[in-house]
Amino acid sequence: MTRRYFTPDLMTQQPLVELPPDEAAHAARVMRVRVDDTIEVFDGKGNQATATVTSVDKRQCICRCETPQFVDREPSDTLELAIAIPKPDRAKEMIERLTELGVTRIQPLVFERTQRPSTDSLIEKLERIVIEACKQSGRNHLMKISPVMKFGKWIAAQKSANSTQLESSGQSDGLPPRWTFRWVAMPGGQSVNEIVGESVKAGDPISVQCVIGPEGGLTDDELARCRDIGIAAIDLGKRILRVETAACVIAARFLRD
């Protein structure tokens, strides 16, 4: 059983730390921790500490922790997925897997073929799943989930960021320095196997941004707008994958410890 708890203000509270209400309730009612039990606390920013429970009841859990340590369990590569969030039950499993795999950030997008845009309530539930997945997997950094955006607004923001980054860096190759690769998952693009081989051969850490559309894929116009800002098509194989499967394939292929 997991004896690991999320405490976002660990660094300001320590050495005497009070768990947040939902974490305290889980510790007391589900895990049934007792005074003098040893637990682990982490803040989602890379810091963790061993702690001893000093007081616990149904609503509160207080512990005294040792000096927090920065323990980095992030992959050497970074991955941001701009993605159509699938139906809630599938979205929850997807977020759990992507957190465990080490994805850096999720940007939920609403495409033309999106049938049911994600609600604020769903995003809040997914953020809680990120915490639970970090507790289970030992990850010390929370995967970020950004507010839902419409595809057109996201493209405009990317175009503006591209121009700013290229001007500041003086690059002329059209690829913003923030990203090693920028892709959109689409049949007919460059083979994922070829790209994996190229990135592994290079050896250096990479930063990847990948767009994954809804069931039915991106429209021709959406695909053209991706290409206009330097996002190339990547083909994930012979079969058509669900959104959550495609996301896990990208994460598993390109995130290296």
QUIKADA-V444104 format. One line per field, one symbol per residue. ss: DSSP state (@ for helix, = for strand, . for the rest). phi: phi as a letter, one per 20 degrees, with the letter a starting at -180 (. if undefined). A space follows every 10 residues. Layout:
ss = ???
phi = ???
This chain:
ss = ...===...@ @@@..===.. @@@@@@@@@@ .......=== ==..=.==== ======.... =====...== .......=== ===....@@@ @@@@@@@@@@ @...====== .........@ @@@@@@@@@@ @@@@@@@... =..======= @@@@@@@@@@ @@@@@@@@@. .......... ========== =@@@@@@@@@ @@....==== ==.......@ @@@@@@@@.. .====..... ..@@@@@@@@ @@@@...
phi = .fdccecgdg feegeeddfg gfffffffee elfcgnfecc cbdmdoebbe cdfdbbbfdb bdbddfffce cedeffdccd decfffggff ffffffffff foffbddfcd efefebgfeg fffffffffg ffffffenfd dffedeffcf gfffgfffff fgffffffem fcendgffdf ccccfagnef fffffgffff ffnfgccccc eceegnmffg ffffffffdn eefcdepfde dfgffgfffg fffdedf
